[in-house]
Amino acid sequence: MLQGLVEKLTIPGLPSWVGLVLLAAIAVSILAFLAMPFAVFGVKSRLEAIEAELADLRMEIRAMALQATGGPAAARPPVEMDYVPPPAHGGRRAPEIQPRVAAPVPPPPARPSRSGRAEPRLDWPRTDRSA
């Protein structure tokens, strides 16, 4: 039976086991796609349970904070009332940088200047100095 299946799945030019491996890979992929929705079922209810538990914990923390302070905390003003615009031109400014009195010192030259030619001489060393 297995030999007949292998003969039917054999791809010309390839070993006989390649068709069986491809069939197994396709079967595993199909089973994964069929089982995937069942892994997703129930996620929404679990997330809702976690969200409810988190809300309960937040309420308990608020209750503990109120007990620790001895009463309800002072109400904060709304954001519009909390905003203070920056001062106009009468506020403190950054100190202005005073201009220099003396000129800056120039940096030293990058390379000492040479007098004369910079390329090599073709008639060096010259033995006759009169010319």
Backbone as CSV, one residue per row, in Angstrom:
resi,resn,N_x,N_y,N_z,CA_x,CA_y,CA_z,C_x,C_y,C_z
1,MET,0.818,-1.184,0.000,0.000,0.000,0.000,0.871,1.260,0.000
2,LEU,1.877,1.303,0.859,2.770,2.443,0.927,3.598,2.557,-0.360
3,GLN,3.972,1.401,-0.906,4.750,1.413,-2.148,3.918,1.991,-3.299
4,GLY,2.633,1.668,-3.339,1.760,2.211,-4.386,1.590,3.719,-4.242
5,LEU,1.483,4.199,-3.001,1.354,5.627,-2.758,2.635,6.351,-3.159
6,VAL,3.777,5.746,-2.855,5.055,6.350,-3.212,5.187,6.417,-4.722
7,GLU,4.741,5.391,-5.423,4.833,5.402,-6.884,3.931,6.478,-7.479
8,LYS,2.771,6.719,-6.879,1.861,7.739,-7.404,2.384,9.148,-7.132
9,LEU,3.098,9.341,-6.019,3.592,10.665,-5.651,4.979,10.967,-6.206
10,THR,5.598,10.047,-6.870,6.947,10.257,-7.379,6.938,11.329,-8.468
11,ILE,7.842,12.290,-8.318,7.995,13.354,-9.303,9.166,12.965,-10.189
12,PRO,8.962,12.963,-11.502,10.052,12.547,-12.401,11.283,13.441,-12.233
13,GLY,12.432,12.831,-12.135,13.689,13.553,-11.999,14.100,13.787,-10.556
14,LEU,13.256,13.457,-9.580,13.574,13.625,-8.180,13.512,12.281,-7.473
15,PRO,14.137,12.162,-6.309,14.060,10.891,-5.583,12.608,10.566,-5.214
16,SER,12.342,9.312,-4.926,10.965,8.880,-4.683,10.396,9.411,-3.364
17,TRP,11.238,9.770,-2.414,10.744,10.231,-1.120,10.317,11.699,-1.119
18,VAL,10.663,12.489,-2.153,10.338,13.911,-2.202,8.828,14.121,-2.230
19,GLY,8.103,13.332,-2.999,6.648,13.462,-3.081,5.992,13.199,-1.739
20,LEU,6.504,12.200,-1.002,5.945,11.888,0.319,6.209,13.029,1.316
21,VAL,7.375,13.635,1.256,7.691,14.758,2.141,6.806,15.959,1.818
22,LEU,6.599,16.251,0.550,5.716,17.354,0.165,4.285,17.103,0.619
23,LEU,3.818,15.873,0.499,2.467,15.536,0.953,2.345,15.737,2.463
24,ALA,3.357,15.329,3.221,3.324,15.493,4.671,3.336,16.980,5.051
25,ALA,4.130,17.796,4.362,4.191,19.231,4.657,2.855,19.901,4.354
26,ILE,2.231,19.535,3.264,0.928,20.110,2.910,-0.128,19.683,3.926
27,ALA,-0.082,18.431,4.367,-1.065,17.947,5.341,-0.923,18.681,6.680
28,VAL,0.306,18.906,7.118,0.524,19.628,8.380,0.029,21.067,8.251
29,SER,0.264,21.706,7.112,-0.198,23.080,6.899,-1.712,23.156,6.924
30,ILE,-2.383,22.221,6.294,-3.849,22.209,6.270,-4.399,21.996,7.677
31,LEU,-3.794,21.083,8.431,-4.248,20.865,9.807,-4.044,22.109,10.672
32,ALA,-2.954,22.837,10.463,-2.702,24.058,11.237,-3.750,25.118,10.917
33,PHE,-4.096,25.283,9.642,-5.111,26.267,9.273,-6.494,25.873,9.760
34,LEU,-6.757,24.571,9.853,-8.046,24.139,10.374,-8.133,24.317,11.887
35,ALA,-7.034,24.152,12.593,-7.055,24.231,14.048,-6.894,25.662,14.569
36,MET,-6.456,26.596,13.723,-6.202,27.959,14.176,-7.437,28.660,14.740
37,PRO,-8.607,28.591,14.140,-9.758,29.298,14.726,-10.110,28.798,16.123
38,PHE,-9.878,27.528,16.410,-10.197,27.000,17.728,-9.248,27.538,18.796
39,ALA,-8.043,27.934,18.405,-7.114,28.533,19.353,-7.523,29.964,19.683
40,VAL,-8.261,30.613,18.778,-8.672,31.999,18.975,-9.967,32.085,19.781
41,PHE,-10.789,31.031,19.731,-12.056,31.056,20.466,-11.784,31.224,21.951
42,GLY,-12.558,32.070,22.600,-12.433,32.261,24.036,-11.459,33.345,24.434
43,VAL,-10.761,33.945,23.494,-9.793,34.982,23.832,-10.518,36.234,24.320
44,LYS,-11.638,36.579,23.678,-12.365,37.786,24.064,-12.874,37.690,25.501
45,SER,-13.404,36.544,25.862,-13.914,36.399,27.227,-12.777,36.446,28.245
46,ARG,-11.624,35.878,27.906,-10.484,35.935,28.820,-9.978,37.372,28.978
47,LEU,-9.948,38.129,27.878,-9.515,39.525,27.958,-10.488,40.357,28.782
48,GLU,-11.779,40.106,28.639,-12.762,40.836,29.442,-12.607,40.522,30.922
49,ALA,-12.298,39.264,31.256,-12.088,38.892,32.654,-10.855,39.600,33.223
50,ILE,-9.796,39.675,32.447,-8.579,40.360,32.895,-8.849,41.854,33.067
51,GLU,-9.619,42.436,32.157,-9.941,43.857,32.246,-10.770,44.157,33.504
52,ALA,-11.720,43.285,33.830,-12.534,43.472,35.038,-11.669,43.352,36.298
53,GLU,-10.753,42.396,36.290,-9.865,42.224,37.444,-8.963,43.443,37.613
54,LEU,-8.500,44.005,36.518,-7.662,45.197,36.576,-8.450,46.392,37.117
55,ALA,-9.699,46.515,36.725,-10.532,47.605,37.251,-10.736,47.444,38.758
56,ASP,-10.950,46.216,39.221,-11.093,45.980,40.663,-9.818,46.363,41.417
57,LEU,-8.677,46.003,40.874,-7.408,46.341,41.521,-7.219,47.853,41.591
58,ARG,-7.590,48.559,40.532,-7.465,50.022,40.549,-8.364,50.630,41.619
59,MET,-9.587,50.107,41.760,-10.491,50.622,42.790,-9.922,50.378,44.184
60,GLU,-9.328,49.202,44.402,-8.726,48.908,45.697,-7.551,49.833,45.995
61,ILE,-6.740,50.120,44.996,-5.601,51.018,45.190,-6.090,52.416,45.528
62,ARG,-7.141,52.889,44.850,-7.694,54.207,45.163,-8.217,54.249,46.596
63,ALA,-8.890,53.168,47.011,-9.422,53.125,48.375,-8.291,53.162,49.392
64,MET,-7.201,52.434,49.133,-6.054,52.453,50.049,-5.412,53.829,50.091
65,ALA,-5.338,54.502,48.963,-4.736,55.832,48.922,-5.584,56.819,49.714
66,LEU,-6.905,56.700,49.622,-7.783,57.598,50.379,-7.662,57.341,51.870
67,GLN,-7.533,56.087,52.268,-7.392,55.764,53.682,-6.058,56.274,54.220
68,ALA,-5.017,56.207,53.406,-3.693,56.635,53.851,-3.640,58.152,54.044
69,THR,-4.344,58.903,53.224,-4.306,60.360,53.349,-5.292,60.859,54.387
70,GLY,-6.216,60.056,54.771,-7.173,60.454,55.791,-8.428,61.081,55.227
71,GLY,-8.644,61.068,54.001,-9.847,61.639,53.414,-9.666,61.847,51.931
72,PRO,-10.695,62.404,51.323,-10.573,62.627,49.883,-9.491,63.663,49.590
73,ALA,-8.767,63.431,48.562,-7.693,64.347,48.184,-8.286,65.626,47.612
74,ALA,-7.503,66.693,47.698,-7.973,67.973,47.161,-8.151,67.845,45.660
75,ALA,-9.259,68.381,45.194,-9.549,68.293,43.766,-8.587,69.193,42.997
76,ARG,-8.059,68.672,41.941,-7.156,69.459,41.113,-7.956,70.371,40.211
77,PRO,-7.456,71.557,39.956,-8.192,72.443,39.045,-8.137,71.886,37.630
78,PRO,-9.101,72.247,36.820,-9.059,71.771,35.438,-7.812,72.286,34.729
79,VAL,-7.515,71.666,33.640,-6.289,71.995,32.924,-6.303,73.451,32.469
80,GLU,-7.449,73.969,32.070,-7.510,75.350,31.609,-7.121,76.310,32.724
81,MET,-7.488,75.988,33.966,-7.165,76.863,35.087,-5.726,76.640,35.560
82,ASP,-5.145,75.506,35.247,-3.805,75.161,35.691,-2.741,75.814,34.813
83,TYR,-3.111,76.233,33.616,-2.153,76.782,32.659,-1.809,78.218,33.022
84,VAL,-0.523,78.508,33.063,-0.052,79.864,33.318,0.737,80.287,32.094
85,PRO,0.308,81.359,31.427,1.048,81.782,30.224,2.425,82.311,30.601
86,PRO,3.375,82.207,29.700,4.718,82.711,29.995,4.687,84.227,30.121
87,PRO,5.609,84.817,30.900,5.620,86.269,31.073,5.914,86.958,29.752
88,ALA,5.421,88.186,29.646,5.657,88.969,28.431,7.120,89.383,28.393
89,HIS,7.402,90.508,27.834,8.790,90.937,27.663,9.447,91.370,28.959
90,GLY,8.727,91.492,30.047,9.290,91.970,31.299,9.969,90.880,32.108
91,GLY,9.974,89.627,31.648,10.557,88.522,32.414,12.069,88.519,32.362
92,ARG,12.652,87.559,33.030,14.104,87.436,33.067,14.591,86.910,31.724
93,ARG,15.639,87.495,31.226,16.174,87.084,29.935,17.523,86.406,30.119
94,ALA,17.923,85.719,29.113,19.254,85.116,29.125,20.285,86.234,28.994
95,PRO,21.416,86.118,29.670,22.419,87.190,29.585,22.939,87.318,28.158
96,GLU,23.085,88.569,27.749,23.592,88.808,26.398,25.107,88.691,26.404
97,ILE,25.646,88.190,25.325,27.092,88.028,25.200,27.679,89.357,24.744
98,GLN,28.652,89.841,25.491,29.283,91.112,25.164,30.252,90.908,24.006
99,PRO,30.351,91.885,23.102,31.306,91.747,21.987,32.742,91.793,22.508
100,ARG,33.644,91.188,21.756,35.053,91.174,22.154,35.672,92.554,21.993
101,VAL,36.564,92.843,22.890,37.262,94.127,22.822,38.455,94.003,21.885
102,ALA,39.209,92.909,21.985,40.395,92.713,21.153,40.077,91.673,20.074
103,ALA,40.801,91.760,18.991,40.615,90.793,17.907,41.130,89.430,18.360
104,PRO,40.574,88.350,17.847,41.045,87.035,18.259,42.453,86.762,17.742
105,VAL,43.164,85.918,18.436,44.528,85.565,18.065,44.450,84.610,16.883
106,PRO,45.162,84.895,15.802,45.103,83.992,14.648,45.813,82.680,14.971
107,PRO,45.333,81.593,14.416,45.978,80.312,14.685,47.316,80.217,13.966
108,PRO,48.195,79.351,14.441,49.494,79.201,13.765,49.280,78.563,12.391
109,PRO,50.204,78.805,11.475,50.035,78.224,10.137,50.060,76.702,10.215
110,ALA,49.309,76.089,9.332,49.207,74.634,9.346,50.530,73.991,8.932
111,ARG,51.222,74.605,7.996,52.489,74.076,7.519,53.432,75.256,7.346
112,PRO,54.664,75.103,7.748,55.580,76.240,7.560,55.711,76.569,6.073
113,SER,55.736,77.864,5.783,55.814,78.282,4.374,57.227,78.036,3.842
114,ARG,57.291,77.655,2.597,58.582,77.406,1.948,58.861,78.539,0.971
115,SER,60.094,78.817,0.847,60.460,79.777,-0.197,61.076,78.980,-1.330
116,GLY,60.735,79.329,-2.510,61.309,78.626,-3.646,60.334,77.626,-4.220
117,ARG,60.880,76.655,-4.897,60.066,75.685,-5.621,59.629,74.555,-4.702
118,ALA,58.485,73.998,-5.025,57.981,72.888,-4.228,58.198,71.554,-4.932
119,GLU,58.366,71.562,-6.269,58.568,70.300,-6.984,60.058,69.979,-7.065
120,PRO,60.377,68.712,-7.288,61.806,68.343,-7.312,62.512,68.910,-8.552
121,ARG,63.755,69.137,-8.388,64.555,69.659,-9.492,65.116,68.488,-10.287
122,LEU,65.148,68.685,-11.598,65.632,67.604,-12.457,67.160,67.583,-12.555
123,ASP,67.799,68.718,-12.358,69.255,68.767,-12.484,69.946,68.773,-11.125
124,TRP,69.367,68.149,-10.139,69.947,68.128,-8.803,70.818,66.916,-8.658
125,PRO,71.841,66.848,-8.002,72.634,67.947,-7.459,73.448,68.634,-8.552
126,ARG,73.424,69.878,-8.505,74.126,70.666,-9.522,75.571,70.870,-9.029
127,THR,76.470,70.597,-9.885,77.875,70.770,-9.520,78.391,72.142,-9.901
128,ASP,77.844,72.712,-10.963,78.296,74.032,-11.395,77.337,75.070,-10.807
129,ARG,77.822,75.936,-9.933,76.961,76.933,-9.262,76.959,78.247,-10.025
130,SER,77.726,78.384,-11.008,77.786,79.676,-11.737,76.606,79.849,-12.668
131,ALA,75.991,78.808,-13.110,74.915,78.940,-14.100,73.570,79.177,-13.481
